[in-house]
Amino acid sequence: MVDLALEGRLYIPIEAGTRTGIMVAVPLAFHFSPTVRLDTGVFVPILFYDPTRSVISFPLHLWLQASDRVAVGPITGVQISNPGGTTLVPLGLGLNYGASSTADLRLWVLFPDVKGDGATRTFGAGVGVEARF
């Protein structure tokens, strides 16, 4: 089974030097079995810097159900900055908790670009909430 969606996001600057932005996306979820799902799609964030920066992102998130509410898995993909520019390959580990049938809580640890020398010196963590309507 395949799930297809349309997604929109608004980035609100909360850190010095950051800017407002938007993102449009077409996420896909491939359900290979009740315990294995691959999330991918096309994500296009547009950040309003001077000049405007854009990225095309193709995530690959493999979710393995550990229980009826908890899934874990590797997070990777490809991000192309200002098409024709820099290519990044993120790598990390995610944890997804199904809080209800319409909401998930996600946590992850991520290296934003694992290619090249010293690429694993930079890493981050994040949290997100997904609400489905």
Biotite code that builds the C-alpha atoms (Angstrom):
import biotite.structure as struc

atoms = struc.array([
    struc.Atom([0.000, 0.000, 0.000], chain_id="A", res_id=1, res_name="MET", atom_name="CA", element="C"),
    struc.Atom([1.183, 3.555, -0.765], chain_id="A", res_id=2, res_name="VAL", atom_name="CA", element="C"),
    struc.Atom([0.060, 6.761, 0.976], chain_id="A", res_id=3, res_name="ASP", atom_name="CA", element="C"),
    struc.Atom([0.385, 10.041, -0.954], chain_id="A", res_id=4, res_name="LEU", atom_name="CA", element="C"),
    struc.Atom([-0.038, 13.478, 0.640], chain_id="A", res_id=5, res_name="ALA", atom_name="CA", element="C"),
    struc.Atom([0.518, 17.190, 0.134], chain_id="A", res_id=6, res_name="LEU", atom_name="CA", element="C"),
    struc.Atom([2.326, 19.078, 2.881], chain_id="A", res_id=7, res_name="GLU", atom_name="CA", element="C"),
    struc.Atom([3.066, 22.702, 3.688], chain_id="A", res_id=8, res_name="GLY", atom_name="CA", element="C"),
    struc.Atom([5.258, 24.147, 6.425], chain_id="A", res_id=9, res_name="ARG", atom_name="CA", element="C"),
    struc.Atom([6.172, 27.592, 7.679], chain_id="A", res_id=10, res_name="LEU", atom_name="CA", element="C"),
    struc.Atom([9.609, 28.208, 9.172], chain_id="A", res_id=11, res_name="TYR", atom_name="CA", element="C"),
    struc.Atom([9.645, 30.811, 11.941], chain_id="A", res_id=12, res_name="ILE", atom_name="CA", element="C"),
    struc.Atom([13.068, 32.238, 12.851], chain_id="A", res_id=13, res_name="PRO", atom_name="CA", element="C"),
    struc.Atom([13.882, 31.742, 16.537], chain_id="A", res_id=14, res_name="ILE", atom_name="CA", element="C"),
    struc.Atom([17.680, 31.825, 16.365], chain_id="A", res_id=15, res_name="GLU", atom_name="CA", element="C"),
    struc.Atom([19.994, 34.717, 15.494], chain_id="A", res_id=16, res_name="ALA", atom_name="CA", element="C"),
    struc.Atom([20.861, 34.778, 11.807], chain_id="A", res_id=17, res_name="GLY", atom_name="CA", element="C"),
    struc.Atom([17.903, 32.639, 10.686], chain_id="A", res_id=18, res_name="THR", atom_name="CA", element="C"),
    struc.Atom([15.102, 33.719, 8.357], chain_id="A", res_id=19, res_name="ARG", atom_name="CA", element="C"),
    struc.Atom([11.493, 32.938, 7.609], chain_id="A", res_id=20, res_name="THR", atom_name="CA", element="C"),
    struc.Atom([10.773, 30.260, 5.042], chain_id="A", res_id=21, res_name="GLY", atom_name="CA", element="C"),
    struc.Atom([8.159, 27.940, 3.617], chain_id="A", res_id=22, res_name="ILE", atom_name="CA", element="C"),
    struc.Atom([8.177, 24.366, 2.415], chain_id="A", res_id=23, res_name="MET", atom_name="CA", element="C"),
    struc.Atom([5.978, 22.481, 0.002], chain_id="A", res_id=24, res_name="VAL", atom_name="CA", element="C"),
    struc.Atom([6.183, 18.711, -0.199], chain_id="A", res_id=25, res_name="ALA", atom_name="CA", element="C"),
    struc.Atom([4.713, 15.582, -1.706], chain_id="A", res_id=26, res_name="VAL", atom_name="CA", element="C"),
    struc.Atom([5.411, 12.847, 0.876], chain_id="A", res_id=27, res_name="PRO", atom_name="CA", element="C"),
    struc.Atom([5.016, 9.155, 0.040], chain_id="A", res_id=28, res_name="LEU", atom_name="CA", element="C"),
    struc.Atom([4.775, 6.263, 2.504], chain_id="A", res_id=29, res_name="ALA", atom_name="CA", element="C"),
    struc.Atom([5.302, 2.719, 1.218], chain_id="A", res_id=30, res_name="PHE", atom_name="CA", element="C"),
    struc.Atom([3.868, 0.055, 3.548], chain_id="A", res_id=31, res_name="HIS", atom_name="CA", element="C"),
    struc.Atom([5.775, -3.156, 2.797], chain_id="A", res_id=32, res_name="PHE", atom_name="CA", element="C"),
    struc.Atom([4.249, -5.053, 5.726], chain_id="A", res_id=33, res_name="SER", atom_name="CA", element="C"),
    struc.Atom([2.552, -4.237, 9.034], chain_id="A", res_id=34, res_name="PRO", atom_name="CA", element="C"),
    struc.Atom([6.034, -3.769, 10.538], chain_id="A", res_id=35, res_name="THR", atom_name="CA", element="C"),
    struc.Atom([8.013, -2.049, 7.734], chain_id="A", res_id=36, res_name="VAL", atom_name="CA", element="C"),
    struc.Atom([7.351, 1.372, 6.175], chain_id="A", res_id=37, res_name="ARG", atom_name="CA", element="C"),
    struc.Atom([9.515, 3.575, 3.929], chain_id="A", res_id=38, res_name="LEU", atom_name="CA", element="C"),
    struc.Atom([8.815, 7.324, 4.001], chain_id="A", res_id=39, res_name="ASP", atom_name="CA", element="C"),
    struc.Atom([10.120, 9.319, 1.044], chain_id="A", res_id=40, res_name="THR", atom_name="CA", element="C"),
    struc.Atom([8.928, 11.994, -1.376], chain_id="A", res_id=41, res_name="GLY", atom_name="CA", element="C"),
    struc.Atom([9.977, 15.380, -2.694], chain_id="A", res_id=42, res_name="VAL", atom_name="CA", element="C"),
    struc.Atom([10.415, 18.256, -0.229], chain_id="A", res_id=43, res_name="PHE", atom_name="CA", element="C"),
    struc.Atom([11.214, 21.817, -1.357], chain_id="A", res_id=44, res_name="VAL", atom_name="CA", element="C"),
    struc.Atom([12.018, 24.263, 1.450], chain_id="A", res_id=45, res_name="PRO", atom_name="CA", element="C"),
    struc.Atom([12.472, 27.900, 0.386], chain_id="A", res_id=46, res_name="ILE", atom_name="CA", element="C"),
    struc.Atom([14.337, 30.095, 2.882], chain_id="A", res_id=47, res_name="LEU", atom_name="CA", element="C"),
    struc.Atom([14.035, 33.855, 2.459], chain_id="A", res_id=48, res_name="PHE", atom_name="CA", element="C"),
    struc.Atom([17.688, 34.857, 2.735], chain_id="A", res_id=49, res_name="TYR", atom_name="CA", element="C"),
    struc.Atom([19.292, 37.389, 0.404], chain_id="A", res_id=50, res_name="ASP", atom_name="CA", element="C"),
    struc.Atom([19.464, 35.796, -2.116], chain_id="A", res_id=51, res_name="PRO", atom_name="CA", element="C"),
    struc.Atom([16.658, 33.295, -1.528], chain_id="A", res_id=52, res_name="THR", atom_name="CA", element="C"),
    struc.Atom([17.946, 29.792, -0.848], chain_id="A", res_id=53, res_name="ARG", atom_name="CA", element="C"),
    struc.Atom([16.159, 26.703, -2.026], chain_id="A", res_id=54, res_name="SER", atom_name="CA", element="C"),
    struc.Atom([16.758, 23.016, -1.495], chain_id="A", res_id=55, res_name="VAL", atom_name="CA", element="C"),
    struc.Atom([15.277, 19.917, -3.070], chain_id="A", res_id=56, res_name="ILE", atom_name="CA", element="C"),
    struc.Atom([15.245, 17.069, -0.602], chain_id="A", res_id=57, res_name="SER", atom_name="CA", element="C"),
    struc.Atom([14.563, 13.380, -1.212], chain_id="A", res_id=58, res_name="PHE", atom_name="CA", element="C"),
    struc.Atom([14.384, 11.743, 2.253], chain_id="A", res_id=59, res_name="PRO", atom_name="CA", element="C"),
    struc.Atom([14.528, 8.003, 2.875], chain_id="A", res_id=60, res_name="LEU", atom_name="CA", element="C"),
    struc.Atom([13.253, 7.080, 6.332], chain_id="A", res_id=61, res_name="HIS", atom_name="CA", element="C"),
    struc.Atom([12.846, 3.363, 7.046], chain_id="A", res_id=62, res_name="LEU", atom_name="CA", element="C"),
    struc.Atom([10.521, 2.680, 9.989], chain_id="A", res_id=63, res_name="TRP", atom_name="CA", element="C"),
    struc.Atom([10.552, -0.718, 11.730], chain_id="A", res_id=64, res_name="LEU", atom_name="CA", element="C"),
    struc.Atom([7.700, -1.268, 14.187], chain_id="A", res_id=65, res_name="GLN", atom_name="CA", element="C"),
    struc.Atom([9.034, -2.333, 17.592], chain_id="A", res_id=66, res_name="ALA", atom_name="CA", element="C"),
    struc.Atom([5.513, -2.384, 19.102], chain_id="A", res_id=67, res_name="SER", atom_name="CA", element="C"),
    struc.Atom([2.024, -1.210, 18.150], chain_id="A", res_id=68, res_name="ASP", atom_name="CA", element="C"),
    struc.Atom([2.999, 2.436, 18.935], chain_id="A", res_id=69, res_name="ARG", atom_name="CA", element="C"),
    struc.Atom([6.800, 2.587, 18.645], chain_id="A", res_id=70, res_name="VAL", atom_name="CA", element="C"),
    struc.Atom([8.924, 2.479, 15.478], chain_id="A", res_id=71, res_name="ALA", atom_name="CA", element="C"),
    struc.Atom([12.674, 3.016, 15.032], chain_id="A", res_id=72, res_name="VAL", atom_name="CA", element="C"),
    struc.Atom([14.833, 3.255, 11.969], chain_id="A", res_id=73, res_name="GLY", atom_name="CA", element="C"),
    struc.Atom([17.588, 4.849, 9.917], chain_id="A", res_id=74, res_name="PRO", atom_name="CA", element="C"),
    struc.Atom([17.094, 8.291, 8.376], chain_id="A", res_id=75, res_name="ILE", atom_name="CA", element="C"),
    struc.Atom([18.972, 9.268, 5.225], chain_id="A", res_id=76, res_name="THR", atom_name="CA", element="C"),
    struc.Atom([18.359, 10.805, 1.818], chain_id="A", res_id=77, res_name="GLY", atom_name="CA", element="C"),
    struc.Atom([19.795, 13.398, -0.550], chain_id="A", res_id=78, res_name="VAL", atom_name="CA", element="C"),
    struc.Atom([19.533, 17.199, -0.339], chain_id="A", res_id=79, res_name="GLN", atom_name="CA", element="C"),
    struc.Atom([20.494, 19.394, -3.291], chain_id="A", res_id=80, res_name="ILE", atom_name="CA", element="C"),
    struc.Atom([21.019, 23.068, -2.390], chain_id="A", res_id=81, res_name="SER", atom_name="CA", element="C"),
    struc.Atom([20.167, 25.701, -4.996], chain_id="A", res_id=82, res_name="ASN", atom_name="CA", element="C"),
    struc.Atom([19.762, 23.022, -7.707], chain_id="A", res_id=83, res_name="PRO", atom_name="CA", element="C"),
    struc.Atom([23.087, 22.384, -9.353], chain_id="A", res_id=84, res_name="GLY", atom_name="CA", element="C"),
    struc.Atom([24.880, 23.357, -6.128], chain_id="A", res_id=85, res_name="GLY", atom_name="CA", element="C"),
    struc.Atom([25.974, 21.464, -3.035], chain_id="A", res_id=86, res_name="THR", atom_name="CA", element="C"),
    struc.Atom([24.700, 17.935, -2.412], chain_id="A", res_id=87, res_name="THR", atom_name="CA", element="C"),
    struc.Atom([24.315, 16.711, 1.176], chain_id="A", res_id=88, res_name="LEU", atom_name="CA", element="C"),
    struc.Atom([23.725, 13.164, 2.408], chain_id="A", res_id=89, res_name="VAL", atom_name="CA", element="C"),
    struc.Atom([22.259, 13.152, 5.938], chain_id="A", res_id=90, res_name="PRO", atom_name="CA", element="C"),
    struc.Atom([22.383, 10.040, 8.140], chain_id="A", res_id=91, res_name="LEU", atom_name="CA", element="C"),
    struc.Atom([20.752, 9.425, 11.456], chain_id="A", res_id=92, res_name="GLY", atom_name="CA", element="C"),
    struc.Atom([18.441, 7.386, 13.637], chain_id="A", res_id=93, res_name="LEU", atom_name="CA", element="C"),
    struc.Atom([14.795, 8.154, 14.344], chain_id="A", res_id=94, res_name="GLY", atom_name="CA", element="C"),
    struc.Atom([12.243, 7.137, 16.955], chain_id="A", res_id=95, res_name="LEU", atom_name="CA", element="C"),
    struc.Atom([8.522, 7.460, 16.196], chain_id="A", res_id=96, res_name="ASN", atom_name="CA", element="C"),
    struc.Atom([5.823, 7.205, 18.884], chain_id="A", res_id=97, res_name="TYR", atom_name="CA", element="C"),
    struc.Atom([2.198, 6.911, 17.746], chain_id="A", res_id=98, res_name="GLY", atom_name="CA", element="C"),
    struc.Atom([0.439, 9.056, 20.351], chain_id="A", res_id=99, res_name="ALA", atom_name="CA", element="C"),
    struc.Atom([-2.955, 8.451, 18.696], chain_id="A", res_id=100, res_name="SER", atom_name="CA", element="C"),
    struc.Atom([-4.392, 7.378, 15.346], chain_id="A", res_id=101, res_name="SER", atom_name="CA", element="C"),
    struc.Atom([-3.921, 10.973, 14.084], chain_id="A", res_id=102, res_name="THR", atom_name="CA", element="C"),
    struc.Atom([-0.699, 12.126, 15.798], chain_id="A", res_id=103, res_name="ALA", atom_name="CA", element="C"),
    struc.Atom([2.927, 10.968, 16.013], chain_id="A", res_id=104, res_name="ASP", atom_name="CA", element="C"),
    struc.Atom([5.820, 12.266, 18.087], chain_id="A", res_id=105, res_name="LEU", atom_name="CA", element="C"),
    struc.Atom([9.238, 11.922, 16.427], chain_id="A", res_id=106, res_name="ARG", atom_name="CA", element="C"),
    struc.Atom([12.737, 12.207, 17.853], chain_id="A", res_id=107, res_name="LEU", atom_name="CA", element="C"),
    struc.Atom([15.979, 11.891, 15.892], chain_id="A", res_id=108, res_name="TRP", atom_name="CA", element="C"),
    struc.Atom([19.741, 12.267, 16.006], chain_id="A", res_id=109, res_name="VAL", atom_name="CA", element="C"),
    struc.Atom([21.243, 13.261, 12.680], chain_id="A", res_id=110, res_name="LEU", atom_name="CA", element="C"),
    struc.Atom([24.552, 13.927, 10.960], chain_id="A", res_id=111, res_name="PHE", atom_name="CA", element="C"),
    struc.Atom([23.541, 16.532, 8.317], chain_id="A", res_id=112, res_name="PRO", atom_name="CA", element="C"),
    struc.Atom([26.179, 15.428, 5.786], chain_id="A", res_id=113, res_name="ASP", atom_name="CA", element="C"),
    struc.Atom([28.230, 12.235, 6.066], chain_id="A", res_id=114, res_name="VAL", atom_name="CA", element="C"),
    struc.Atom([30.235, 12.552, 2.855], chain_id="A", res_id=115, res_name="LYS", atom_name="CA", element="C"),
    struc.Atom([33.704, 14.074, 2.855], chain_id="A", res_id=116, res_name="GLY", atom_name="CA", element="C"),
    struc.Atom([36.428, 14.495, 5.465], chain_id="A", res_id=117, res_name="ASP", atom_name="CA", element="C"),
    struc.Atom([35.312, 15.408, 8.979], chain_id="A", res_id=118, res_name="GLY", atom_name="CA", element="C"),
    struc.Atom([31.645, 15.180, 8.033], chain_id="A", res_id=119, res_name="ALA", atom_name="CA", element="C"),
    struc.Atom([30.678, 13.395, 11.234], chain_id="A", res_id=120, res_name="THR", atom_name="CA", element="C"),
    struc.Atom([31.956, 16.215, 13.484], chain_id="A", res_id=121, res_name="ARG", atom_name="CA", element="C"),
    struc.Atom([28.656, 18.074, 13.016], chain_id="A", res_id=122, res_name="THR", atom_name="CA", element="C"),
    struc.Atom([25.446, 16.526, 14.297], chain_id="A", res_id=123, res_name="PHE", atom_name="CA", element="C"),
    struc.Atom([22.125, 17.545, 15.733], chain_id="A", res_id=124, res_name="GLY", atom_name="CA", element="C"),
    struc.Atom([18.966, 16.291, 17.364], chain_id="A", res_id=125, res_name="ALA", atom_name="CA", element="C"),
    struc.Atom([15.370, 17.188, 16.789], chain_id="A", res_id=126, res_name="GLY", atom_name="CA", element="C"),
    struc.Atom([11.814, 16.636, 17.817], chain_id="A", res_id=127, res_name="VAL", atom_name="CA", element="C"),
    struc.Atom([8.671, 16.918, 15.755], chain_id="A", res_id=128, res_name="GLY", atom_name="CA", element="C"),
    struc.Atom([4.935, 16.356, 15.953], chain_id="A", res_id=129, res_name="VAL", atom_name="CA", element="C"),
    struc.Atom([2.942, 15.061, 12.998], chain_id="A", res_id=130, res_name="GLU", atom_name="CA", element="C"),
    struc.Atom([-0.814, 15.629, 12.991], chain_id="A", res_id=131, res_name="ALA", atom_name="CA", element="C"),
    struc.Atom([-2.987, 13.978, 10.356], chain_id="A", res_id=132, res_name="ARG", atom_name="CA", element="C"),
    struc.Atom([-6.387, 15.403, 9.455], chain_id="A", res_id=133, res_name="PHE", atom_name="CA", element="C"),
])
